[in-house]
């Protein structure tokens, strides 16, 4: 899977996921609001860990600078 999130984006998602996770747990996962916040936290953490956001792909957004550059093998071919 190709990464489409930069390091700052991934860090912010990770921090947001942790914060939302703490808030969701403190509200109680069994409550509707706590469950929704918990789900949002899991989504943020998964996208931060994988470096890939399906919504970014849908809208053609790419904040990862590394995926935009060519690999050393591609540079050597030219």
PDB file with SEQRES, HELIX, SHEET and CRYST1 records, atoms N, CA, C and O in Angstrom:
SEQRES   1 A   78  UNK UNK UNK UNK UNK UNK UNK UNK UNK UNK UNK UNK UNK          
SEQRES   2 A   78  UNK UNK UNK UNK UNK UNK UNK UNK UNK UNK UNK UNK UNK          
SEQRES   3 A   78  UNK UNK UNK UNK UNK UNK UNK UNK UNK UNK UNK UNK UNK          
SEQRES   4 A   78  UNK UNK UNK UNK UNK UNK UNK UNK UNK UNK UNK UNK UNK          
SEQRES   5 A   78  UNK UNK UNK UNK UNK UNK UNK UNK UNK UNK UNK UNK UNK          
SEQRES   6 A   78  UNK UNK UNK UNK UNK UNK UNK UNK UNK UNK UNK UNK UNK          
HELIX    1 AA1 UNK A    7  UNK A   27  1                                  21    
HELIX    2 AA2 UNK A   32  UNK A   50  1                                  19    
HELIX    3 AA3 UNK A   54  UNK A   59  1                                   6    
HELIX    4 AA4 UNK A   65  UNK A   68  1                                   4    
HELIX    5 AA5 UNK A   72  UNK A   77  1                                   6    
CRYST1    1.000    1.000    1.000  90.00  90.00  90.00 P 1           1          
ATOM      1  N   UNK A   1       0.847  -1.169   0.000  1.00  0.00           N  
ATOM      2  CA  UNK A   1       0.000   0.000   0.000  1.00  0.00           C  
ATOM      3  C   UNK A   1       0.896   1.237   0.000  1.00  0.00           C  
ATOM      4  O   UNK A   1       1.811   1.337   0.818  1.00  0.00           O  
ATOM      5  N   UNK A   2       0.646   2.164  -0.896  1.00  0.00           N  
ATOM      6  CA  UNK A   2       1.452   3.371  -1.029  1.00  0.00           C  
ATOM      7  C   UNK A   2       1.074   4.382   0.048  1.00  0.00           C  
ATOM      8  O   UNK A   2      -0.107   4.624   0.298  1.00  0.00           O  
ATOM      9  N   UNK A   3       2.077   4.964   0.677  1.00  0.00           N  
ATOM     10  CA  UNK A   3       1.831   5.944   1.731  1.00  0.00           C  
ATOM     11  C   UNK A   3       1.445   7.282   1.103  1.00  0.00           C  
ATOM     12  O   UNK A   3       1.998   7.690   0.082  1.00  0.00           O  
ATOM     13  N   UNK A   4       0.478   7.959   1.740  1.00  0.00           N  
ATOM     14  CA  UNK A   4       0.078   9.272   1.262  1.00  0.00           C  
ATOM     15  C   UNK A   4      -0.001  10.296   2.398  1.00  0.00           C  
ATOM     16  O   UNK A   4      -0.627  11.346   2.255  1.00  0.00           O  
ATOM     17  N   UNK A   5       0.639   9.981   3.525  1.00  0.00           N  
ATOM     18  CA  UNK A   5       0.681  10.897   4.661  1.00  0.00           C  
ATOM     19  C   UNK A   5       2.126  11.208   5.012  1.00  0.00           C  
ATOM     20  O   UNK A   5       2.965  10.311   5.098  1.00  0.00           O  
ATOM     21  N   UNK A   6       2.407  12.488   5.213  1.00  0.00           N  
ATOM     22  CA  UNK A   6       3.733  12.909   5.634  1.00  0.00           C  
ATOM     23  C   UNK A   6       3.933  12.677   7.121  1.00  0.00           C  
ATOM     24  O   UNK A   6       3.011  12.276   7.831  1.00  0.00           O  
ATOM     25  N   UNK A   7       5.156  12.935   7.584  1.00  0.00           N  
ATOM     26  CA  UNK A   7       5.486  12.668   8.982  1.00  0.00           C  
ATOM     27  C   UNK A   7       4.717  13.581   9.942  1.00  0.00           C  
ATOM     28  O   UNK A   7       4.286  13.130  11.003  1.00  0.00           O  
ATOM     29  N   UNK A   8       4.540  14.845   9.587  1.00  0.00           N  
ATOM     30  CA  UNK A   8       3.778  15.751  10.451  1.00  0.00           C  
ATOM     31  C   UNK A   8       2.324  15.304  10.517  1.00  0.00           C  
ATOM     32  O   UNK A   8       1.723  15.298  11.592  1.00  0.00           O  
ATOM     33  N   UNK A   9       1.769  14.937   9.395  1.00  0.00           N  
ATOM     34  CA  UNK A   9       0.381  14.464   9.320  1.00  0.00           C  
ATOM     35  C   UNK A   9       0.198  13.220  10.192  1.00  0.00           C  
ATOM     36  O   UNK A   9      -0.775  13.113  10.938  1.00  0.00           O  
ATOM     37  N   UNK A  10       1.132  12.292  10.091  1.00  0.00           N  
ATOM     38  CA  UNK A  10       1.050  11.054  10.871  1.00  0.00           C  
ATOM     39  C   UNK A  10       1.175  11.323  12.368  1.00  0.00           C  
ATOM     40  O   UNK A  10       0.484  10.705  13.178  1.00  0.00           O  
ATOM     41  N   UNK A  11       2.059  12.246  12.725  1.00  0.00           N  
ATOM     42  CA  UNK A  11       2.237  12.591  14.139  1.00  0.00           C  
ATOM     43  C   UNK A  11       0.970  13.212  14.709  1.00  0.00           C  
ATOM     44  O   UNK A  11       0.534  12.856  15.804  1.00  0.00           O  
ATOM     45  N   UNK A  12       0.385  14.135  13.968  1.00  0.00           N  
ATOM     46  CA  UNK A  12      -0.840  14.795  14.434  1.00  0.00           C  
ATOM     47  C   UNK A  12      -1.992  13.800  14.559  1.00  0.00           C  
ATOM     48  O   UNK A  12      -2.778  13.874  15.503  1.00  0.00           O  
ATOM     49  N   UNK A  13      -2.090  12.888  13.627  1.00  0.00           N  
ATOM     50  CA  UNK A  13      -3.135  11.859  13.706  1.00  0.00           C  
ATOM     51  C   UNK A  13      -2.919  10.951  14.903  1.00  0.00           C  
ATOM     52  O   UNK A  13      -3.870  10.581  15.591  1.00  0.00           O  
ATOM     53  N   UNK A  14      -1.675  10.595  15.149  1.00  0.00           N  
ATOM     54  CA  UNK A  14      -1.356   9.738  16.296  1.00  0.00           C  
ATOM     55  C   UNK A  14      -1.699  10.413  17.612  1.00  0.00           C  
ATOM     56  O   UNK A  14      -2.314   9.803  18.486  1.00  0.00           O  
ATOM     57  N   UNK A  15      -1.303  11.673  17.754  1.00  0.00           N  
ATOM     58  CA  UNK A  15      -1.626  12.417  18.972  1.00  0.00           C  
ATOM     59  C   UNK A  15      -3.133  12.597  19.133  1.00  0.00           C  
ATOM     60  O   UNK A  15      -3.674  12.439  20.227  1.00  0.00           O  
ATOM     61  N   UNK A  16      -3.800  12.928  18.032  1.00  0.00           N  
ATOM     62  CA  UNK A  16      -5.256  13.078  18.080  1.00  0.00           C  
ATOM     63  C   UNK A  16      -5.945  11.785  18.449  1.00  0.00           C  
ATOM     64  O   UNK A  16      -6.921  11.789  19.199  1.00  0.00           O  
ATOM     65  N   UNK A  17      -5.442  10.667  17.924  1.00  0.00           N  
ATOM     66  CA  UNK A  17      -6.016   9.368  18.245  1.00  0.00           C  
ATOM     67  C   UNK A  17      -5.854   9.010  19.709  1.00  0.00           C  
ATOM     68  O   UNK A  17      -6.771   8.473  20.329  1.00  0.00           O  
ATOM     69  N   UNK A  18      -4.685   9.308  20.262  1.00  0.00           N  
ATOM     70  CA  UNK A  18      -4.447   9.023  21.674  1.00  0.00           C  
ATOM     71  C   UNK A  18      -5.352   9.898  22.544  1.00  0.00           C  
ATOM     72  O   UNK A  18      -5.967   9.411  23.494  1.00  0.00           O  
ATOM     73  N   UNK A  19      -5.430  11.182  22.217  1.00  0.00           N  
ATOM     74  CA  UNK A  19      -6.271  12.097  22.999  1.00  0.00           C  
ATOM     75  C   UNK A  19      -7.736  11.687  22.923  1.00  0.00           C  
ATOM     76  O   UNK A  19      -8.424  11.633  23.943  1.00  0.00           O  
ATOM     77  N   UNK A  20      -8.210  11.399  21.720  1.00  0.00           N  
ATOM     78  CA  UNK A  20      -9.608  10.963  21.585  1.00  0.00           C  
ATOM     79  C   UNK A  20      -9.850   9.638  22.289  1.00  0.00           C  
ATOM     80  O   UNK A  20     -10.925   9.420  22.847  1.00  0.00           O  
ATOM     81  N   UNK A  21      -8.861   8.753  22.268  1.00  0.00           N  
ATOM     82  CA  UNK A  21      -9.001   7.483  22.969  1.00  0.00           C  
ATOM     83  C   UNK A  21      -9.178   7.677  24.467  1.00  0.00           C  
ATOM     84  O   UNK A  21     -10.012   7.024  25.094  1.00  0.00           O  
ATOM     85  N   UNK A  22      -8.388   8.579  25.033  1.00  0.00           N  
ATOM     86  CA  UNK A  22      -8.499   8.868  26.468  1.00  0.00           C  
ATOM     87  C   UNK A  22      -9.860   9.486  26.781  1.00  0.00           C  
ATOM     88  O   UNK A  22     -10.498   9.126  27.770  1.00  0.00           O  
ATOM     89  N   UNK A  23     -10.300  10.419  25.934  1.00  0.00           N  
ATOM     90  CA  UNK A  23     -11.609  11.057  26.149  1.00  0.00           C  
ATOM     91  C   UNK A  23     -12.729  10.027  26.017  1.00  0.00           C  
ATOM     92  O   UNK A  23     -13.655  10.004  26.828  1.00  0.00           O  
ATOM     93  N   UNK A  24     -12.644   9.177  24.993  1.00  0.00           N  
ATOM     94  CA  UNK A  24     -13.664   8.150  24.793  1.00  0.00           C  
ATOM     95  C   UNK A  24     -13.754   7.182  25.962  1.00  0.00           C  
ATOM     96  O   UNK A  24     -14.848   6.799  26.377  1.00  0.00           O  
ATOM     97  N   UNK A  25     -12.607   6.791  26.488  1.00  0.00           N  
ATOM     98  CA  UNK A  25     -12.593   5.868  27.622  1.00  0.00           C  
ATOM     99  C   UNK A  25     -13.135   6.552  28.876  1.00  0.00           C  
ATOM    100  O   UNK A  25     -13.862   5.940  29.658  1.00  0.00           O  
ATOM    101  N   UNK A  26     -12.775   7.834  29.065  1.00  0.00           N  
ATOM    102  CA  UNK A  26     -13.265   8.538  30.255  1.00  0.00           C  
ATOM    103  C   UNK A  26     -14.773   8.772  30.194  1.00  0.00           C  
ATOM    104  O   UNK A  26     -15.435   8.812  31.232  1.00  0.00           O  
ATOM    105  N   UNK A  27     -15.323   8.926  28.986  1.00  0.00           N  
ATOM    106  CA  UNK A  27     -16.774   9.066  28.845  1.00  0.00           C  
ATOM    107  C   UNK A  27     -17.480   7.724  28.975  1.00  0.00           C  
ATOM    108  O   UNK A  27     -18.654   7.662  29.341  1.00  0.00           O  
ATOM    109  N   UNK A  28     -16.779   6.687  28.684  1.00  0.00           N  
ATOM    110  CA  UNK A  28     -17.357   5.344  28.736  1.00  0.00           C  
ATOM    111  C   UNK A  28     -17.682   4.857  27.340  1.00  0.00           C  
ATOM    112  O   UNK A  28     -18.509   5.445  26.643  1.00  0.00           O  
ATOM    113  N   UNK A  29     -17.040   3.799  26.942  1.00  0.00           N  
ATOM    114  CA  UNK A  29     -17.222   3.253  25.591  1.00  0.00           C  
ATOM    115  C   UNK A  29     -18.657   2.746  25.390  1.00  0.00           C  
ATOM    116  O   UNK A  29     -19.121   2.634  24.256  1.00  0.00           O  
ATOM    117  N   UNK A  30     -19.348   2.443  26.476  1.00  0.00           N  
ATOM    118  CA  UNK A  30     -20.715   1.928  26.346  1.00  0.00           C  
ATOM    119  C   UNK A  30     -21.716   3.031  26.023  1.00  0.00           C  
ATOM    120  O   UNK A  30     -22.840   2.735  25.616  1.00  0.00           O  
ATOM    121  N   UNK A  31     -21.337   4.297  26.196  1.00  0.00           N  
ATOM    122  CA  UNK A  31     -22.238   5.390  25.818  1.00  0.00           C  
ATOM    123  C   UNK A  31     -22.083   5.658  24.327  1.00  0.00           C  
ATOM    124  O   UNK A  31     -21.047   5.340  23.743  1.00  0.00           O  
ATOM    125  N   UNK A  32     -23.092   6.234  23.716  1.00  0.00           N  
ATOM    126  CA  UNK A  32     -23.052   6.501  22.273  1.00  0.00           C  
ATOM    127  C   UNK A  32     -21.924   7.463  21.926  1.00  0.00           C  
ATOM    128  O   UNK A  32     -21.163   7.215  20.991  1.00  0.00           O  
ATOM    129  N   UNK A  33     -21.811   8.548  22.665  1.00  0.00           N  
ATOM    130  CA  UNK A  33     -20.768   9.538  22.393  1.00  0.00           C  
ATOM    131  C   UNK A  33     -19.388   8.927  22.612  1.00  0.00           C  
ATOM    132  O   UNK A  33     -18.480   9.148  21.811  1.00  0.00           O  
ATOM    133  N   UNK A  34     -19.225   8.174  23.672  1.00  0.00           N  
ATOM    134  CA  UNK A  34     -17.947   7.519  23.945  1.00  0.00           C  
ATOM    135  C   UNK A  34     -17.575   6.534  22.851  1.00  0.00           C  
ATOM    136  O   UNK A  34     -16.409   6.443  22.466  1.00  0.00           O  
ATOM    137  N   UNK A  35     -18.559   5.795  22.345  1.00  0.00           N  
ATOM    138  CA  UNK A  35     -18.301   4.826  21.274  1.00  0.00           C  
ATOM    139  C   UNK A  35     -17.895   5.529  19.978  1.00  0.00           C  
ATOM    140  O   UNK A  35     -16.974   5.083  19.295  1.00  0.00           O  
ATOM    141  N   UNK A  36     -18.568   6.611  19.642  1.00  0.00           N  
ATOM    142  CA  UNK A  36     -18.239   7.359  18.422  1.00  0.00           C  
ATOM    143  C   UNK A  36     -16.834   7.943  18.525  1.00  0.00           C  
ATOM    144  O   UNK A  36     -16.056   7.869  17.574  1.00  0.00           O  
ATOM    145  N   UNK A  37     -16.514   8.517  19.669  1.00  0.00           N  
ATOM    146  CA  UNK A  37     -15.175   9.069  19.878  1.00  0.00           C  
ATOM    147  C   UNK A  37     -14.130   7.951  19.847  1.00  0.00           C  
ATOM    148  O   UNK A  37     -13.037   8.145  19.316  1.00  0.00           O  
ATOM    149  N   UNK A  38     -14.453   6.798  20.405  1.00  0.00           N  
ATOM    150  CA  UNK A  38     -13.541   5.659  20.380  1.00  0.00           C  
ATOM    151  C   UNK A  38     -13.270   5.159  18.970  1.00  0.00           C  
ATOM    152  O   UNK A  38     -12.134   4.826  18.633  1.00  0.00           O  
ATOM    153  N   UNK A  39     -14.301   5.107  18.154  1.00  0.00           N  
ATOM    154  CA  UNK A  39     -14.143   4.687  16.757  1.00  0.00           C  
ATOM    155  C   UNK A  39     -13.271   5.678  15.994  1.00  0.00           C  
ATOM    156  O   UNK A  39     -12.405   5.280  15.216  1.00  0.00           O  
ATOM    157  N   UNK A  40     -13.504   6.976  16.220  1.00  0.00           N  
ATOM    158  CA  UNK A  40     -12.681   8.008  15.568  1.00  0.00           C  
ATOM    159  C   UNK A  40     -11.219   7.870  15.996  1.00  0.00           C  
ATOM    160  O   UNK A  40     -10.312   8.044  15.181  1.00  0.00           O  
ATOM    161  N   UNK A  41     -10.994   7.558  17.267  1.00  0.00           N  
ATOM    162  CA  UNK A  41      -9.631   7.383  17.773  1.00  0.00           C  
ATOM    163  C   UNK A  41      -8.942   6.205  17.090  1.00  0.00           C  
ATOM    164  O   UNK A  41      -7.776   6.302  16.707  1.00  0.00           O  
ATOM    165  N   UNK A  42      -9.651   5.112  16.940  1.00  0.00           N  
ATOM    166  CA  UNK A  42      -9.081   3.923  16.287  1.00  0.00           C  
ATOM    167  C   UNK A  42      -8.740   4.228  14.827  1.00  0.00           C  
ATOM    168  O   UNK A  42      -7.682   3.828  14.341  1.00  0.00           O  
ATOM    169  N   UNK A  43      -9.621   4.926  14.134  1.00  0.00           N  
ATOM    170  CA  UNK A  43      -9.374   5.281  12.731  1.00  0.00           C  
ATOM    171  C   UNK A  43      -8.133   6.155  12.621  1.00  0.00           C  
ATOM    172  O   UNK A  43      -7.285   5.925  11.758  1.00  0.00           O  
ATOM    173  N   UNK A  44      -8.022   7.152  13.485  1.00  0.00           N  
ATOM    174  CA  UNK A  44      -6.847   8.028  13.457  1.00  0.00           C  
ATOM    175  C   UNK A  44      -5.564   7.256  13.743  1.00  0.00           C  
ATOM    176  O   UNK A  44      -4.549   7.470  13.080  1.00  0.00           O  
ATOM    177  N   UNK A  45      -5.603   6.372  14.713  1.00  0.00           N  
ATOM    178  CA  UNK A  45      -4.413   5.604  15.051  1.00  0.00           C  
ATOM    179  C   UNK A  45      -4.009   4.640  13.933  1.00  0.00           C  
ATOM    180  O   UNK A  45      -2.821   4.486  13.647  1.00  0.00           O  
ATOM    181  N   UNK A  46      -4.978   4.001  13.310  1.00  0.00           N  
ATOM    182  CA  UNK A  46      -4.668   3.065  12.216  1.00  0.00           C  
ATOM    183  C   UNK A  46      -4.070   3.803  11.027  1.00  0.00           C  
ATOM    184  O   UNK A  46      -3.085   3.348  10.446  1.00  0.00           O  
ATOM    185  N   UNK A  47      -4.665   4.949  10.656  1.00  0.00           N  
ATOM    186  CA  UNK A  47      -4.122   5.699   9.521  1.00  0.00           C  
ATOM    187  C   UNK A  47      -2.739   6.268   9.848  1.00  0.00           C  
ATOM    188  O   UNK A  47      -1.888   6.376   8.965  1.00  0.00           O  
ATOM    189  N   UNK A  48      -2.515   6.631  11.110  1.00  0.00           N  
ATOM    190  CA  UNK A  48      -1.188   7.127  11.500  1.00  0.00           C  
ATOM    191  C   UNK A  48      -0.149   6.012  11.427  1.00  0.00           C  
ATOM    192  O   UNK A  48       0.974   6.247  10.981  1.00  0.00           O  
ATOM    193  N   UNK A  49      -0.501   4.822  11.851  1.00  0.00           N  
ATOM    194  CA  UNK A  49       0.449   3.706  11.840  1.00  0.00           C  
ATOM    195  C   UNK A  49       0.742   3.198  10.432  1.00  0.00           C  
ATOM    196  O   UNK A  49       1.874   2.817  10.133  1.00  0.00           O  
ATOM    197  N   UNK A  50      -0.269   3.191   9.569  1.00  0.00           N  
ATOM    198  CA  UNK A  50      -0.065   2.681   8.212  1.00  0.00           C  
ATOM    199  C   UNK A  50       0.481   3.735   7.258  1.00  0.00           C  
ATOM    200  O   UNK A  50       1.117   3.400   6.259  1.00  0.00           O  
ATOM    201  N   UNK A  51       0.234   5.018   7.564  1.00  0.00           N  
ATOM    202  CA  UNK A  51       0.682   6.087   6.665  1.00  0.00           C  
ATOM    203  C   UNK A  51      -0.181   6.230   5.441  1.00  0.00           C  
ATOM    204  O   UNK A  51       0.215   6.885   4.477  1.00  0.00           O  
ATOM    205  N   UNK A  52      -1.345   5.633   5.460  1.00  0.00           N  
ATOM    206  CA  UNK A  52      -2.244   5.690   4.314  1.00  0.00           C  
ATOM    207  C   UNK A  52      -3.634   6.080   4.773  1.00  0.00           C  
ATOM    208  O   UNK A  52      -4.186   5.477   5.693  1.00  0.00           O  
ATOM    209  N   UNK A  53      -4.202   7.100   4.123  1.00  0.00           N  
ATOM    210  CA  UNK A  53      -5.551   7.556   4.427  1.00  0.00           C  
ATOM    211  C   UNK A  53      -6.438   7.348   3.197  1.00  0.00           C  
ATOM    212  O   UNK A  53      -6.180   7.942   2.150  1.00  0.00           O  
ATOM    213  N   UNK A  54      -7.473   6.517   3.305  1.00  0.00           N  
ATOM    214  CA  UNK A  54      -8.356   6.295   2.156  1.00  0.00           C  
ATOM    215  C   UNK A  54      -9.047   7.570   1.659  1.00  0.00           C  
ATOM    216  O   UNK A  54      -9.289   7.715   0.460  1.00  0.00           O  
ATOM    217  N   UNK A  55      -9.362   8.487   2.568  1.00  0.00           N  
ATOM    218  CA  UNK A  55      -9.995   9.745   2.146  1.00  0.00           C  
ATOM    219  C   UNK A  55      -9.024  10.600   1.333  1.00  0.00           C  
ATOM    220  O   UNK A  55      -9.435  11.273   0.388  1.00  0.00           O  
ATOM    221  N   UNK A  56      -7.751  10.579   1.691  1.00  0.00           N  
ATOM    222  CA  UNK A  56      -6.751  11.307   0.905  1.00  0.00           C  
ATOM    223  C   UNK A  56      -6.693  10.736  -0.503  1.00  0.00           C  
ATOM    224  O   UNK A  56      -6.626  11.486  -1.477  1.00  0.00           O  
ATOM    225  N   UNK A  57      -6.718   9.423  -0.614  1.00  0.00           N  
ATOM    226  CA  UNK A  57      -6.666   8.790  -1.928  1.00  0.00           C  
ATOM    227  C   UNK A  57      -7.891   9.168  -2.756  1.00  0.00           C  
ATOM    228  O   UNK A  57      -7.785   9.427  -3.954  1.00  0.00           O  
ATOM    229  N   UNK A  58      -9.046   9.196  -2.109  1.00  0.00           N  
ATOM    230  CA  UNK A  58     -10.285   9.544  -2.795  1.00  0.00           C  
ATOM    231  C   UNK A  58     -10.228  10.955  -3.377  1.00  0.00           C  
ATOM    232  O   UNK A  58     -10.698  11.194  -4.489  1.00  0.00           O  
ATOM    233  N   UNK A  59      -9.648  11.891  -2.613  1.00  0.00           N  
ATOM    234  CA  UNK A  59      -9.594  13.283  -3.050  1.00  0.00           C  
ATOM    235  C   UNK A  59      -8.275  13.655  -3.727  1.00  0.00           C  
ATOM    236  O   UNK A  59      -8.084  14.811  -4.107  1.00  0.00           O  
ATOM    237  N   UNK A  60      -7.376  12.708  -3.882  1.00  0.00           N  
ATOM    238  CA  UNK A  60      -6.116  12.946  -4.572  1.00  0.00           C  
ATOM    239  C   UNK A  60      -5.124  13.775  -3.772  1.00  0.00           C  
ATOM    240  O   UNK A  60      -4.301  14.480  -4.356  1.00  0.00           O  
ATOM    241  N   UNK A  61      -5.186  13.703  -2.447  1.00  0.00           N  
ATOM    242  CA  UNK A  61      -4.282  14.446  -1.582  1.00  0.00           C  
ATOM    243  C   UNK A  61      -3.100  13.558  -1.211  1.00  0.00           C  
ATOM    244  O   UNK A  61      -3.265  12.370  -0.936  1.00  0.00           O  
ATOM    245  N   UNK A  62      -1.908  14.148  -1.207  1.00  0.00           N  
ATOM    246  CA  UNK A  62      -0.711  13.405  -0.823  1.00  0.00           C  
ATOM    247  C   UNK A  62       0.210  14.354  -0.069  1.00  0.00           C  
ATOM    248  O   UNK A  62       0.727  15.305  -0.655  1.00  0.00           O  
ATOM    249  N   UNK A  63       0.425  14.111   1.224  1.00  0.00           N  
ATOM    250  CA  UNK A  63       1.308  14.947   2.022  1.00  0.00           C  
ATOM    251  C   UNK A  63       2.649  14.276   2.272  1.00  0.00           C  
ATOM    252  O   UNK A  63       3.482  14.814   3.003  1.00  0.00           O  
ATOM    253  N   UNK A  64       2.867  13.124   1.684  1.00  0.00           N  
ATOM    254  CA  UNK A  64       4.112  12.381   1.865  1.00  0.00           C  
ATOM    255  C   UNK A  64       5.115  12.813   0.795  1.00  0.00           C  
ATOM    256  O   UNK A  64       4.900  12.589  -0.397  1.00  0.00           O  
ATOM    257  N   UNK A  65       6.193  13.422   1.226  1.00  0.00           N  
ATOM    258  CA  UNK A  65       7.198  13.902   0.275  1.00  0.00           C  
ATOM    259  C   UNK A  65       7.998  12.758  -0.325  1.00  0.00           C  
ATOM    260  O   UNK A  65       8.456  12.858  -1.463  1.00  0.00           O  
ATOM    261  N   UNK A  66       8.174  11.668   0.423  1.00  0.00           N  
ATOM    262  CA  UNK A  66       8.980  10.549  -0.063  1.00  0.00           C  
ATOM    263  C   UNK A  66       8.339   9.831  -1.234  1.00  0.00           C  
ATOM    264  O   UNK A  66       9.049   9.391  -2.138  1.00  0.00           O  
ATOM    265  N   UNK A  67       7.022   9.699  -1.249  1.00  0.00           N  
ATOM    266  CA  UNK A  67       6.375   8.959  -2.336  1.00  0.00           C  
ATOM    267  C   UNK A  67       6.369   9.760  -3.631  1.00  0.00           C  
ATOM    268  O   UNK A  67       6.166   9.194  -4.704  1.00  0.00           O  
ATOM    269  N   UNK A  68       6.591  11.072  -3.546  1.00  0.00           N  
ATOM    270  CA  UNK A  68       6.617  11.903  -4.745  1.00  0.00           C  
ATOM    271  C   UNK A  68       7.969  11.859  -5.448  1.00  0.00           C  
ATOM    272  O   UNK A  68       8.058  12.163  -6.638  1.00  0.00           O  
ATOM    273  N   UNK A  69       9.025  11.482  -4.722  1.00  0.00           N  
ATOM    274  CA  UNK A  69      10.354  11.435  -5.324  1.00  0.00           C  
ATOM    275  C   UNK A  69      10.590  10.066  -5.953  1.00  0.00           C  
ATOM    276  O   UNK A  69       9.989   9.066  -5.558  1.00  0.00           O  
ATOM    277  N   UNK A  70      11.470  10.049  -6.931  1.00  0.00           N  
ATOM    278  CA  UNK A  70      11.769   8.795  -7.610  1.00  0.00           C  
ATOM    279  C   UNK A  70      12.783   8.000  -6.806  1.00  0.00           C  
ATOM    280  O   UNK A  70      13.628   8.564  -6.111  1.00  0.00           O  
ATOM    281  N   UNK A  71      12.684   6.692  -6.911  1.00  0.00           N  
ATOM    282  CA  UNK A  71      13.623   5.825  -6.216  1.00  0.00           C  
ATOM    283  C   UNK A  71      14.982   5.902  -6.909  1.00  0.00           C  
ATOM    284  O   UNK A  71      15.059   6.313  -8.067  1.00  0.00           O  
ATOM    285  N   UNK A  72      16.048   5.514  -6.221  1.00  0.00           N  
ATOM    286  CA  UNK A  72      17.383   5.536  -6.840  1.00  0.00           C  
ATOM    287  C   UNK A  72      17.453   4.694  -8.110  1.00  0.00           C  
ATOM    288  O   UNK A  72      18.169   5.056  -9.044  1.00  0.00           O  
ATOM    289  N   UNK A  73      16.725   3.578  -8.164  1.00  0.00           N  
ATOM    290  CA  UNK A  73      16.725   2.742  -9.370  1.00  0.00           C  
ATOM    291  C   UNK A  73      16.103   3.479 -10.546  1.00  0.00           C  
ATOM    292  O   UNK A  73      16.589   3.370 -11.672  1.00  0.00           O  
ATOM    293  N   UNK A  74      15.010   4.242 -10.293  1.00  0.00           N  
ATOM    294  CA  UNK A  74      14.356   4.985 -11.364  1.00  0.00           C  
ATOM    295  C   UNK A  74      15.252   6.121 -11.861  1.00  0.00           C  
ATOM    296  O   UNK A  74      15.257   6.427 -13.054  1.00  0.00           O  
ATOM    297  N   UNK A  75      16.010   6.749 -10.957  1.00  0.00           N  
ATOM    298  CA  UNK A  75      16.920   7.809 -11.343  1.00  0.00           C  
ATOM    299  C   UNK A  75      18.064   7.262 -12.186  1.00  0.00           C  
ATOM    300  O   UNK A  75      18.524   7.932 -13.111  1.00  0.00           O  
ATOM    301  N   UNK A  76      18.532   6.050 -11.877  1.00  0.00           N  
ATOM    302  CA  UNK A  76      19.649   5.447 -12.596  1.00  0.00           C  
ATOM    303  C   UNK A  76      19.256   5.050 -14.014  1.00  0.00           C  
ATOM    304  O   UNK A  76      20.119   4.981 -14.890  1.00  0.00           O  
ATOM    305  N   UNK A  77      17.978   4.789 -14.260  1.00  0.00           N  
ATOM    306  CA  UNK A  77      17.523   4.372 -15.596  1.00  0.00           C  
ATOM    307  C   UNK A  77      17.641   5.512 -16.593  1.00  0.00           C  
ATOM    308  O   UNK A  77      17.813   5.258 -17.785  1.00  0.00           O  
ATOM    309  N   UNK A  78      17.555   6.743 -16.152  1.00  0.00           N  
ATOM    310  CA  UNK A  78      17.597   7.888 -17.076  1.00  0.00           C  
ATOM    311  C   UNK A  78      18.963   8.265 -17.438  1.00  0.00           C  
ATOM    312  O   UNK A  78      19.160   9.207 -18.205  1.00  0.00           O  
TER     313      UNK A  78                                                      
END                                                                             
